Amino acid sequence: MNSAKVILAGAGPGDPELISVKALRYLKTADVVLTDRLVSPELIKQNVSALSKVIYVGKQCSKGIHTAQKHINQLMVYYAKKGKTVLRLKGGDVSVFSNVLDELRVLKKNNISYEIIPGISCSLGAAAYSAIPLTAREYSRGVRFLTLFKTSDITSELWKDWAQTSDTLVFYMSGQKLKYLVETLLFYNVNKDKQIAVIEQASTEFQNTKVYSFNDIESIQTSEFKYVPTLIIIGKVVALHKEFAWKQEVVLPEVISYFDNHLKELQHAI
């Protein structure tokens, strides 16, 4: 193994204070920071050294923003082989619905040492900041982290299981498919005591939480959910939001993207 090193770290959700102490230490000392779009731009602006190089490698396919994974892999290898300490910073947790496996393989292939630092996942951040305890006693037996990214792989048996389970279901990257999700669960006789929470930009100043029952399907306008990250939580635990919500959510006349707004400011400053 050579002296190069890549740190694969989760930055947590939008609140810049939710990064771990260990990941923050690397953020302050790394030579090169490869950061995802959903990492708080404030976190980068406040903590990266003026001597460090920051490279944005974000993805948002719905807006045509896409950094190929192959290119990200090449950047990690290129700078590490120059003897740099490279921080590959991801929104949420480093291993939940990310391409970390691809990155581990390329680092291993190139004999580059690495370290993995976990982060608060977007699901746990969204649940905490919307006061929805995912496995509350008498409400849920467990929790499942899911995605509708490729619906053709979801069998009827799996849909039936999702509809009838007592577990809380958390869907990543599925905001634009909300109506399809709800209609399909209804088809498979989901318990209508469950509710649906749609949480946009969780833990940021623009967090927006909407709660629906399965009888509200006609009122759900999926076009409203246009900003990522959008997380969907389904289960009886969603009912607890109304009772225990603690975060003041600002209702704006026009929804603003926290990440895009601050990223533009940061890019101008660099």
Backbone as a ProteinNet text record, in pm:
[ID]
protein_1_A
[PRIMARY]
MNSAKVILAGAGPGDPELISVKALRYLKTADVVLTDRLVSPELIKQNVSALSKVIYVGKQCSKGIHTAQKHINQLMVYYAKKGKTVLRLKGGDVSVFSNVLDELRVLKKNNISYEIIPGISCSLGAAAYSAIPLTAREYSRGVRFLTLFKTSDITSELWKDWAQTSDTLVFYMSGQKLKYLVETLLFYNVNKDKQIAVIEQASTEFQNTKVYSFNDIESIQTSEFKYVPTLIIIGKVVALHKEFAWKQEVVLPEVISYFDNHLKELQHAI
[TERTIARY]
84.2	0	87.8	52.8	131.4	78.3	135.9	103.1	-25.6	-83.9	-206.3	-321	-419.1	-533.3	-658.3	-769.3	-899	-991.7	-1058.1	-1154.7	-1294.2	-1371.9	-1510	-1598.6	-1662.4	-1732.7	-1872.1	-1963.5	-2097.3	-2101	-2162.5	-2170.3	-2299.3	-2387.8	-2518.9	-2612.6	-2737.1	-2833.7	-2802.3	-2898.7	-2873	-2815.3	-2850	-2799.3	-2648.3	-2568.2	-2422.3	-2365.2	-2443.9	-2395.5	-2409.8	-2465.9	-2488.6	-2375.2	-2266.2	-2150.7	-2079.3	-2013.8	-1941.5	-1813	-1763.3	-1638.8	-1523.7	-1521.6	-1412.9	-1415.3	-1533.9	-1544.5	-1510.3	-1550.2	-1520.8	-1369.9	-1299.6	-1154	-1088.9	-1135.2	-1080.5	-1119.6	-1241.4	-1285	-1192.1	-1143.7	-1056.8	-913.1	-875	-733.8	-707.4	-810.7	-789.9	-731	-650.1	-594.5	-697.4	-781.5	-883	-1015.1	-1121.8	-1255.5	-1343.2	-1389.7	-1484.4	-1621.5	-1706.2	-1830.6	-1954.9	-2052	-2180.9	-2262	-2363.3	-2451	-2528.5	-2563	-2647.5	-2568.9	-2439.7	-2363.5	-2387.7	-2407.9	-2435	-2323.4	-2353.9	-2252.1	-2196.1	-2278.1	-2229.6	-2120.1	-2137.5	-2038.6	-1903.9	-1907.1	-1784.3	-1724.2	-1806.5	-1759	-1693.7	-1747.4	-1700	-1578.9	-1553.2	-1453.5	-1338.4	-1351.6	-1242.9	-1130.7	-1008.2	-892.2	-880	-827.9	-806.4	-705.9	-625	-524.7	-580.9	-702.8	-762.5	-833.5	-843.5	-915	-1050.7	-1157.7	-1294.2	-1346.2	-1392.3	-1446.5	-1587.8	-1684.7	-1823.8	-1851.4	-1898.8	-1925.2	-2068.8	-2158.8	-2297.9	-2376.2	-2493.8	-2584.3	-2727.4	-2799.5	-2945.5	-2999.2	-3026.8	-3063.4	-3184.7	-3280.9	-3401.8	-3372	-3256.4	-3217.7	-3099.2	-3064.7	-2954.7	-2818.2	-2811.2	-2683.3	-2632.6	-2522.7	-2477.1	-2326	-2259.7	-2117.1	-2102.3	-2046.4	-2034.6	-1952	-1995.1	-1920.5	-1778.3	-1760.6	-1626.7	-1535.3	-1589.7	-1510.3	-1474.5	-1568.2	-1541.5	-1430.4	-1439.1	-1335.9	-1198.5	-1195	-1068.4	-1008.6	-1095.1	-1046.7	-986.7	-1052.7	-1000.3	-861.7	-849.6	-723.3	-615	-649.1	-552.2	-489.2	-572.7	-519	-452.4	-506.4	-443.8	-303.9	-288.8	-158	-58.4	-107.4	-19.3	21	-20.8	14.3	-79	-194.6	-290	-383.3	-427.6	-535.7	-666.9	-746.9	-870.1	-989.6	-1077.5	-1202.4	-1315.6	-1374.3	-1492.7	-1613.5	-1678.6	-1783.9	-1921.6	-2004.9	-2137.8	-2245.8	-2358.7	-2471.3	-2528.3	-2574.8	-2631	-2522.6	-2548.5	-2451	-2377.2	-2255.9	-2169.8	-2215.4	-2292.3	-2322.1	-2468.9	-2557.8	-2700.4	-2737.9	-2774.4	-2810.2	-2703.8	-2581.2	-2471.8	-2392.4	-2293.4	-2209	-2077.8	-2081.8	-1958.4	-1890.6	-1967.7	-1907.1	-1818	-1864.5	-1782.2	-1651.5	-1661.1	-1543.8	-1447.5	-1499.7	-1414	-1339	-1407.8	-1344	-1229.2	-1249.3	-1143.7	-1026.2	-1052.6	-944.7	-863.9	-934.1	-866.9	-782.6	-839.1	-768.7	-640.1	-640.7	-524.4	-435.6	-458.7	-377	-370.3	-484	-493.3	-563.1	-501	-562.5	-683	-776.2	-899.3	-953.6	-1043.1	-1112.2	-1258.4	-1349.1	-1491.8	-1545.9	-1608.7	-1665	-1815.7	-1895.6	-2041.3	-2093.3	-2215.2	-2281.5	-2426.3	-2493	-2636.5	-2707.9	-2780.3	-2847.5	-2959.6	-2996.1	-3105.5	-3235.7	-3255.9	-3379.4	-3385.8	-3275	-3274	-3280.6	-3216.4	-3225.6	-3367.6	-3431.1	-3568.5	-3664.3	-3646.9	-3734.5	-3720.9	-3596.7	-3575.2	-3630	-3603.5	-3642.8	-3791.7	-3859.4	-4004.2	-4075.6	-3999	-4054.3	-4136.7	-4077.9	-4142.1	-4048.4	-4065.1	-3978.5	-4007	-3910.5	-3934.9	-3977.9	-3932.9	-3970.2	-4035.1	-4123.8	-4191.3	-4266.7	-4252.5	-4319.2	-4470.4	-4529.4	-4673	-4715.1	-4622.7	-4652.8	-4581.6	-4463.9	-4385.8	-4292.5	-4281.5	-4191.9	-4051.1	-4037.9	-3907.6	-3915.1	-3806.2	-3802.2	-3728	-3774.4	-3710.8	-3673.9	-3553.1	-3506.6	-3516.1	-3595	-3632.2	-3618.1	-3633	-3635.9	-3723	-3782.4	-3860.7	-3782.3	-3651.9	-3568.1	-3595.5	-3611.5	-3637.6	-3759.5	-3877.9	-4002.3	-4023.4	-3958.2	-3977.2	-3923.8	-3837.2	-3781.6	-3868.6	-3976.8	-4060.1	-4171.2	-4169.9	-4269.2	-4399.4	-4505.3	-4634.3	-4627.2	-4544.1	-4528.3	-4463.9	-4370	-4303.3	-4398	-4475.4	-4574.2	-4672	-4717.1	-4811.9	-4748.5	-4621.4	-4549.6	-4537.9	-4501.9	-4490.9	-4625.4	-4732.3	-4864.8	-4910.2	-4872.5	-4928.2	-4834.5	-4709.5	-4614.4	-4648.3	-4607.5	-4620.6	-4495.1	-4395	-4273.2	-4299.1	-4219.4	-4220.8	-4142.4	-4197.8	-4131.7	-4075.9	-3948.9	-3884.5	-3833.6	-3885.4	-3848.8	-3758.1	-3641.2	-3546.9	-3574.4	-3540.3	-3539.5	-3671.1	-3782.6	-3911.2	-4018.1	-3981.7	-4079.4	-4166.4	-4106.6	-4182.9	-4274.5	-4257.2	-4339.8	-4436.5	-4462.7	-4547.1	-4686.7	-4749.8	-4887	-4891.4	-4793.2	-4783.6	-4764.5	-4679.6	-4653.6	-4781.3	-4853.4	-4974.2	-5082.2	-5101.1	-5203.8	-5174.7	-5047.3	-5012.6	-5030.8	-4993.1	-5014.6	-5163.8	-5245	-5390.6	-5443	-5389.9	-5430	-5403.2	-5293.4	-5258.6	-5309.5	-5413.6	-5489.1	-5405.6	-5334.2	-5259.1	-5355.5	-5311.8	-5392	-5406.2	-5528.8	-5550.6	-5531	-5496.4	-5456.9	-5317.2	-5244.3	-5110.4	-5123.2	-5020.5	-5017.9	-4889.3	-4885.6	-4773.2	-4714.9	-4585.5	-4517.2	-4422.8	-4429.4	-4337.1	-4253.3	-4123.8	-4034.7	-3931.4	-3938.9	-3843.1	-3735.7	-3612	-3498.9	-3488.7	-3495.2	-3498.5	-3378.7	-3404.8	-3309	-3248.8	-3293.1	-3247.6	-3348.2	-3314.1	-3405.3	-3531.3	-3528.2	-3643.1	-3715.1	-3696	-3765.2	-3915.6	-3977.9	-4121.6	-4179	-4264.2	-4323.3	-4472.5	-4517.5	-4660.3	-4704.1	-4818.9	-4870.5	-5005.5	-5023.3	-5146.6	-5196.2	-5324.9	-5379.2	-5395.9	-5420	-5437	-5569.1	-5653.3	-5776.4	-5756.2	-5635.5	-5606.8	-5544.6	-5548	-5471.6	-5504.1	-5628.1	-5665.9	-5605	-5567.5	-5512.3	-5360.9	-5298.9	-5153.2	-5110.7	-5036.6	-4985.1	-4835.2	-4794.4	-4653.5	-4563.3	-4617.1	-4534.4	-4482.9	-4547.6	-4502.2	-4367.9	-4341.6	-4223	-4107.4	-4052.6	-3953.8	-3810.9	-3792.1	-3657.6	-3608.4	-3487	-3426.1	-3339.6	-3320.9	-3377.6	-3524	-3604.5	-3742	-3751.5	-3793.6	-3803.6	-3949.8	-3991.7	-4129.3	-4126.9	-4204.6	-4217.2	-4361.7	-4380.9	-4514.9	-4527.2	-4631.1	-4654.6	-4740	-4773.3	-4853.8	-4775.9	-4643.7	-4561	-4576.8	-4621	-4634.6	-4734.6	-4831.3	-4931.9	-4869.5	-4750.5	-4684.7	-4629.1	-4615.2	-4561.2	-4644.4	-4774	-4861.8	-4849.3	-4833	-4826.8	-4691.8	-4583.4	-4450.7	-4361.9	-4413.9	-4332	-4269.2	-4139	-4067.3	-3999.7	-3973.4	-3902.7	-4001.3	-3974.9	-4058.6	-4030	-4129.8	-4112.2	-4169.2	-4088.5	-4129	-4200.7	-4323.3	-4399.7	-4370.7	-4300.1	-4260.8	-4355.2	-4375.6	-4462.4	-4407.5	-4276.7	-4214.6	-4110.9	-4118	-4023.2	-3883.8	-3787.6	-3649.5	-3564.6	-3468.3	-3377	-3263.9	-3255.6	-3146.9	-3012.3	-2999.4	-2870.8	-2830.2	-2923	-2890.7	-2861.1	-2940	-2926	-2787.4	-2747.8	-2620.1	-2502.6	-2525.3	-2417.1	-2376	-2472.6	-2441.9	-2358.3	-2394.9	-2320	-2176.3	-2161.4	-2029.5	-1942.5	-2001	-1923.8	-1875	-1953.3	-1911.5	-1792.4	-1792.5	-1689.6	-1555.4	-1559.8	-1436.1	-1362.6
-119.7	0	124.8	225	348	443.6	563.4	657.5	735.5	719.2	791.9	742.4	831.5	790.6	864.5	791.9	849.9	824.3	929.9	919.1	922.6	817.4	810.1	841.5	959.6	1003.9	1055.5	1034.5	1090.4	1223	1322.9	1456.3	1478.5	1378.8	1397.9	1470.9	1496.5	1567.8	1717.6	1801	1942	2026.9	2000.2	2081.4	2062.6	2168	2152.7	2108.8	2119.1	2078.8	1928.7	1855.6	1713.4	1625.1	1682.2	1603.8	1551.6	1435.8	1381.8	1460.6	1452.1	1521.1	1469.1	1339.7	1280	1325.6	1324.1	1369.8	1518.1	1595.7	1738.6	1762.8	1681.8	1695.9	1675	1575.1	1551.4	1662.6	1716	1824.8	1945.5	1968.1	2083	2060.5	1934.4	1906.2	1841.6	1795.1	1726.3	1820.4	1764.3	1842.7	1864.7	1761.8	1767.1	1717.3	1790.8	1751.5	1730.1	1607.9	1574.9	1565.7	1663.8	1673.6	1657.1	1585.7	1568.4	1697.1	1705.1	1822.1	1838.7	1728.1	1736.3	1750.6	1776.7	1816.3	1965.3	2005.6	2145.7	2236.1	2328.5	2422.8	2508.9	2537.9	2614.1	2537.5	2406.1	2321.7	2333.4	2331.1	2344	2482.9	2582.4	2721.5	2753.7	2703	2738.3	2658.3	2543.2	2453.3	2412.5	2427.6	2384.9	2487.8	2439.5	2527.3	2601.2	2721.9	2801	2733.2	2642	2570.3	2443.3	2406.4	2282.9	2308.3	2203.1	2209.5	2143	2216.2	2162.9	2135.5	2012.9	1974.2	1921	1981.4	1939.2	1825.6	1714.5	1596.6	1550.7	1646.3	1617.7	1558.5	1505.4	1445.5	1486.5	1527.2	1547	1525.7	1401.3	1362.2	1437.3	1470.1	1538.6	1677.1	1734.6	1866.8	1859.5	1738.3	1722.4	1742.7	1739	1753.3	1612.8	1578.2	1440.8	1432.7	1389.6	1361	1210.4	1161.1	1016.5	955.3	839.4	772.5	741.5	709.9	682.3	802.8	922.5	1044.8	1067.3	1041.6	1055.1	958.9	836.3	737.1	783.6	838.6	886.5	999.6	1090.2	1201.1	1150.8	1055.4	999.9	940.9	860.1	792.6	892.7	988.8	1088	1165.6	1219	1301.4	1217	1099.7	1013.7	971.2	941.8	899.4	1015.1	1135.9	1251.5	1274.9	1183.1	1193.2	1280	1312.9	1400	1317.8	1381.7	1325.3	1371.9	1276.1	1306.4	1271.9	1368.7	1344.2	1334	1216.4	1195.6	1210.3	1326.2	1361.5	1342.5	1263.4	1230.7	1284	1323.6	1364.4	1244.7	1266.5	1156	1062	932.9	831.2	784.6	739.9	704.9	579	492.1	363.2	338.8	434.2	414	478.4	394.9	439	531.9	485.9	559.2	462.3	515.2	432	396.5	382	357	226.9	126	-0.6	18.8	98.4	126.9	193.9	285.6	360.2	271.5	183.3	89.8	-2.3	-47	-137.5	-71.3	54.4	122.6	156.8	188.7	217	90	-19.8	-147.7	-188.2	-169.3	-206.3	-126.9	-2.4	84.8	90.5	-0.9	-11.2	119.9	186.2	312.1	283.8	324.3	301.6	393.2	350.2	426.3	406.9	495.5	490.3	524.5	459.8	484.4	543.1	660.9	727.6	741	682.7	690.7	831.2	854.5	982.6	958.7	1060.8	1050.9	1042.2	934.5	917.3	1020	1046	1140.6	1093.3	962.5	909.6	938.3	919.7	945.3	1094.4	1175	1319.4	1369.3	1320.7	1361.8	1318.1	1196.9	1146	1229.5	1262.4	1340	1481.3	1546.5	1686.4	1702.4	1592.9	1598.9	1527.9	1486.1	1421.3	1297.3	1210.5	1083	971.1	919.1	809.5	683.1	637.2	534.3	399.7	366.4	236.8	255.2	352.6	377.5	252.8	222.1	105.5	113.9	3.6	-12.1	51.6	112.2	169.7	95.3	43.5	-17.7	-124.4	-236.6	-344.6	-327.1	-244.3	-226.5	-116.2	-99.7	2.9	-52.9	-14.5	-58.7	63.1	62.9	169.5	119.4	190.3	140.8	249.9	210.6	307	253.4	345.4	307.6	339.7	346.6	385.7	298.5	168	76.5	-8.4	40.4	-25.2	-160.6	-182.4	-309.5	-428.8	-402.9	-511.7	-546.5	-471	-493.1	-591.2	-706.9	-810.7	-783.2	-849.9	-834.8	-885	-989.2	-1041.1	-935.7	-862	-758.9	-642.5	-602.3	-496.3	-536.7	-661.6	-710.6	-706.8	-745.2	-742.1	-600.4	-506.3	-365.6	-311.8	-350	-300	-351.8	-474.6	-538.4	-543	-502.2	-507.3	-404.7	-435.5	-339.3	-253	-279	-197.9	-59.8	37.8	169	159.5	216.3	216.2	355.2	361.5	488.9	478.6	565.4	561.2	678.6	645.5	743.5	763.8	879.6	906.9	867.7	893.5	845.8	953.6	1079.2	1186.6	1199.7	1183.8	1198.3	1078.7	972.7	853.1	832.9	938.7	927.8	875	932.6	890.8	743.8	702.6	562.6	473	514.8	437.9	419.7	528.8	523.2	439.2	460	384.6	234.7	198.4	56.2	-6.1	64.3	12.9	-3	90.9	78.4	-44.5	-70.2	-187.2	-316.4	-315.6	-434.4	-426.7	-344.9	-339.9	-293.8	-185.4	-128.5	-87	-100.2	-58.2	93.4	142.9	287	363	290.2	357.6	418.6	370.7	425.7	562.2	643.8	774	789.9	894.9	920.3	1057.7	1062.1	1190	1212.2	1330.3	1369.4	1484.2	1461.3	1558.2	1605.1	1733.6	1792	1868	1856.3	1933.8	1925.3	1802.1	1778	1837.8	1895.5	1954.3	2085.5	2136.7	2267.2	2374.6	2498.4	2609.2	2605.5	2529.6	2519.8	2386.3	2316.8	2188.8	2208	2113.8	2119.8	1979.9	1963.4	1833.6	1836.3	1740.7	1727.5	1586.7	1578	1448.9	1422.6	1300.9	1260.9	1128.5	1105.7	972.7	905	775.5	704.8	740.6	813	860.8	994.3	1052.4	1182.7	1174.3	1059.1	1037.3	1140.1	1182.8	1277.6	1415.7	1445.1	1577.7	1583.5	1469.4	1467.3	1515.7	1623.9	1679.5	1654.1	1553.1	1515.3	1624.2	1714.5	1821.3	1915.3	1916.1	2001.4	1955.5	1827.2	1772.1	1772.8	1889.7	1901.8	1918.1	1929.3	1948.6	1825.8	1786.2	1676.5	1735.8	1664.6	1532.1	1537	1450.1	1430.1	1288.6	1275.6	1145.9	1117.1	992.9	951.6	849.9	876.2	783	735.8	604.5	545.6	453.3	475	388.9	457.6	384.7	441.4	547.1	539.1	634.6	777.2	792.7	926.3	1010.8	945.8	1017.8	1094.6	1055.7	1120.2	1257.6	1285.2	1414.9	1530.8	1520.7	1630.4	1660.4	1556.4	1573.1	1625.7	1582.8	1610.5	1700.4	1750.4	1834.9	1949.8	1967.1	2069.5	2174.1	2140.1	2233.1	2328.4	2456.2	2557.2	2556.5	2527	2523.8	2651.5	2716.8	2842.8	2813.3	2860.1	2841	2959.5	2933.3	3038.9	3043.1	3160.6	3169.4	3089.3	3072	2991	2901.9	2772.6	2679.6	2708.4	2714.7	2743.6	2621.8	2593.8	2484.1	2534.3	2482.5	2518.7	2490.3	2373	2331.2	2414.9	2436.2	2514.9	2659.7	2715.1	2854.7	2881.3	2798	2819	2775.6	2676.5	2632.2	2741.9	2816	2926.7	3032.8	3063.3	3162.2	3116.2	2987.9	2934.4	2931.1	2894.1	2885.8	3024.3	3127.7	3262.9	3304.4	3252.8	3292.2	3224.6	3110.6	3034.2	3088.1
0	0	0	-79.8	-78.5	27.9	33.4	140.7	114.9	-3.3	-36.1	51.7	72	152.6	107.9	103.2	71.6	189.9	233.9	342.5	281.8	302.6	256.4	376.6	374.8	495.1	464.5	559.2	550.8	624.7	563.1	623.1	699.5	697.1	759.1	664.2	708.1	623.6	619.9	589.9	560.2	670.6	795.9	905.8	915.3	897.3	897.8	1032.2	1139.2	1270.9	1295.9	1201.2	1221.5	1170.2	1125.1	1084.3	1209	1199.9	1314.4	1338.4	1459.2	1494.1	1407.8	1383.4	1305.7	1160.7	1099.8	960.9	950.3	1050.8	1050.9	1058	1134	1143	1006.7	934.3	800.6	704.2	720.8	633.7	647.8	768.5	794.9	750.7	731.8	703.2	567.8	498.8	370.7	265.7	177.3	66.5	-42.8	-65.1	-170.4	-112.5	-140.6	-95	-218	-236.7	-343.1	-276.6	-301.5	-226.2	-311.6	-255.1	-321.4	-314.4	-398.7	-401.6	-271.6	-205.3	-86.8	43.6	32.7	150.5	172.1	297	325.9	273.9	181.7	134.6	247.5	348.7	463.5	536	545	609.8	538.6	406.2	326.4	345.9	331.4	337.4	470.7	578.8	711.9	758.3	693.8	751.5	660.9	529.9	441	443.4	449.9	449.1	316.4	321.8	199.8	108	162	82.5	18.6	55	3	-129.6	-206.9	-334.6	-317.3	-349.9	-340	-480.5	-503.5	-633.9	-613.1	-682.6	-671.3	-769.6	-715.8	-798.6	-776.9	-769.7	-738.2	-852.8	-816.3	-913.8	-881.6	-982.5	-974	-1114.5	-1144.7	-1281.5	-1334.7	-1245	-1290	-1344.9	-1307.1	-1355.6	-1451.2	-1492.3	-1585.5	-1523.4	-1390	-1320.4	-1291.1	-1352.2	-1336.7	-1352.4	-1246.6	-1252.9	-1258.9	-1366.3	-1384.3	-1271.6	-1223.6	-1117.1	-1160.9	-1287.5	-1339.4	-1320.5	-1342	-1326.5	-1179.8	-1089.7	-946.9	-905.6	-954.3	-923.8	-972.9	-1093.2	-1149.7	-1066.9	-1018.7	-936.5	-805.8	-741.3	-617.2	-638.7	-742.3	-770.2	-808.9	-892.6	-942.2	-826.8	-738.4	-630.1	-521.9	-495.2	-395.1	-439.1	-566.8	-616.9	-623.3	-608.7	-596.3	-449.9	-363.8	-223.2	-142	-197.5	-128.6	-37.9	68.4	148.7	86.9	41.4	-30.7	56.6	74.1	146.7	46.6	37.1	-46.8	45.2	37.5	132.2	69.7	136.7	85.8	179.7	123.3	206	279.6	402.3	479.8	528.2	517.4	554.7	431.4	450.6	338	263.2	330	268.7	236.1	269.4	243.5	110.5	13	-121.4	-181.3	-177.7	-240.7	-327.6	-397.4	-483.4	-415	-284.3	-210.6	-253.1	-293.2	-334	-456.3	-554.4	-671.7	-630.4	-535.7	-492.1	-415	-331.9	-259.1	-355	-456.5	-552.7	-626.9	-668.7	-743.5	-652.8	-527.4	-433.7	-405.1	-386.9	-362.7	-483.2	-601.8	-724.8	-741.8	-696.7	-712.4	-587.6	-496	-374.6	-296.7	-286.7	-213.6	-80.7	27.5	158.3	175.8	258.5	276.2	416.8	452.3	580.2	554.4	626.1	611.2	741.1	729.5	846.9	826.9	913.9	897.3	923.3	877.4	901.7	937.3	986	1012.5	878.6	855.7	726.9	711.4	587.1	559.9	623.7	628.3	687.1	836.5	905.4	1049.3	1078	994.8	1010.9	988.9	882.3	851.8	961.3	1012	1117	1244.2	1281.9	1404	1391.4	1277.9	1262	1230.4	1199.3	1183.2	1297.9	1399.2	1519.7	1486.5	1403.5	1370.9	1414.9	1537.2	1583.9	1503.9	1429.1	1328	1384.4	1504.7	1562.8	1699.9	1710.6	1837.8	1884.4	2011.9	2069.3	2048.6	2009.8	1983.1	1850	1781.2	1650	1536.8	1563.1	1456.2	1512.7	1442.9	1486.1	1431.2	1327.2	1265	1160.6	1087.6	983	862.1	743.8	619.5	535.7	482.5	394.4	250.7	169.8	37.8	-67.5	-194	-302.4	-415.2	-491.3	-609.8	-736	-724.2	-837.7	-960.5	-939.1	-1050.2	-1014.7	-1051.7	-1011	-1079.1	-1191.8	-1263.9	-1184.2	-1085.8	-1005.1	-884.8	-863.4	-745.2	-779.7	-718.7	-747.5	-674.7	-717.1	-650.8	-506.4	-483.2	-347.4	-256.6	-311.7	-233.5	-204.7	-305.4	-282.8	-173	-176.3	-75.9	62.8	69.8	197	249.2	161.1	201.8	252	185.1	221.1	356.8	389.9	508.7	628.3	609.5	720.4	828.8	950.7	1060.1	1072.5	987.9	988.2	928.2	969.8	906.3	775.8	669.1	538.7	510.9	476.3	442.6	299.4	212.4	70.4	35.3	-16.6	-70	-218.8	-269	-414	-481.2	-415.5	-467.4	-470	-448.9	-441	-564.2	-682	-805.4	-831.9	-752.7	-772	-655.6	-581.9	-462.9	-495.1	-595.1	-626.7	-668.8	-748.4	-789.4	-667.4	-575.7	-454	-373.4	-349.7	-268.5	-336.4	-465.7	-538.7	-536.1	-548.3	-550.2	-412.1	-307.7	-172.1	-142.1	-191.3	-175.5	-248.7	-365.9	-444	-365.7	-289.5	-211.6	-66.7	-48.2	77.7	197.7	180.6	291.6	402.7	525.8	640.3	638	630.5	617.8	748.7	855.3	978.6	965.6	868.2	844.3	777	791.4	726	645.5	565.7	476.5	509	534.9	553.8	437.2	378.3	271.3	326.6	338.1	402.2	300.6	266.8	173.3	249.1	201.3	252.7	405.4	454.2	598.6	670	783.5	877.8	828.8	714.4	666.9	707.1	679.6	710.9	624.8	514.5	425.1	437.4	549.1	566.7	551.2	481.3	456.8	475.5	575.4	605.5	576.2	496.6	467.9	504.5	570.4	615.6	549.6	499.2	431.3	488.7	476.7	501.2	366	368.3	241.5	174.5	242.7	180.8	110.2	122.1	63	-75.9	-135.2	-258.2	-366.2	-375.3	-479.4	-456.7	-332.4	-302.4	-317.2	-340.2	-350.7	-488.8	-490.9	-615.4	-620.7	-694.4	-693.5	-749.6	-831.5	-888	-779.5	-663	-553.6	-498.4	-508.4	-445.4	-544.6	-571.1	-678.2	-628.7	-498.3	-448.5	-373.7	-401.1	-327.8	-217.9	-107.7	-86.8	-41.8	-99.3	-54.8	-0.5	122.8	186.3	216.8	195.7	223.3	336.5	440.7	552.8	558.4	562.1	565.4	686.4	765.3	880.6	985.1	1089.1	1197.4	1274.7	1272.1	1345.6	1293.9	1168.7	1110.2	1189.1	1251.9	1330.6	1446.4	1488.6	1602	1566.3	1437.2	1394.1	1448.1	1435.7	1476.2	1625.1	1704.7	1849.6	1897.4	1830.6	1885.3	1798.7	1687.9	1599.8	1677.9	1661.7	1738.7	1649.3	1525.8	1438.5	1371.5	1384	1319.2	1170.1	1091.2	945.9	886	806.4	745.5	614.4	602.3	478.9	387.7	278.1	185.3	66.8	6.3	-110.9	-228.2	-229.9	-335	-270.2	-299.3	-239.2	-293.1	-203.5	-239.8	-208.4	-293.5	-265.3	-177.7	-56.9	34.6	-28.6	-88.6	-141.4	-262.7	-356.8	-475.3	-437.6	-346.6	-307.5	-247.4	-152.2	-85.6	-171.9	-257.8	-344.7	-441.4	-495.1	-586.2	-515.6	-390.8	-314.5	-292.7	-260.5	-231.7	-357.6	-469.9	-593.8	-638.2	-608.2	-640	-552.4	-429.7	-333.7	-362	-427.2	-452.7	-574.6
[MASK]
++++++++++++++++++++++++++++++++++++++++++++++++++++++++++++++++++++++++++++++++++++++++++++++++++++++++++++++++++++++++++++++++++++++++++++++++++++++++++++++++++++++++++++++++++++++++++++++++++++++++++++++++++++++++++++++++++++++++++++++++++++++++++++++++++++++++++++++

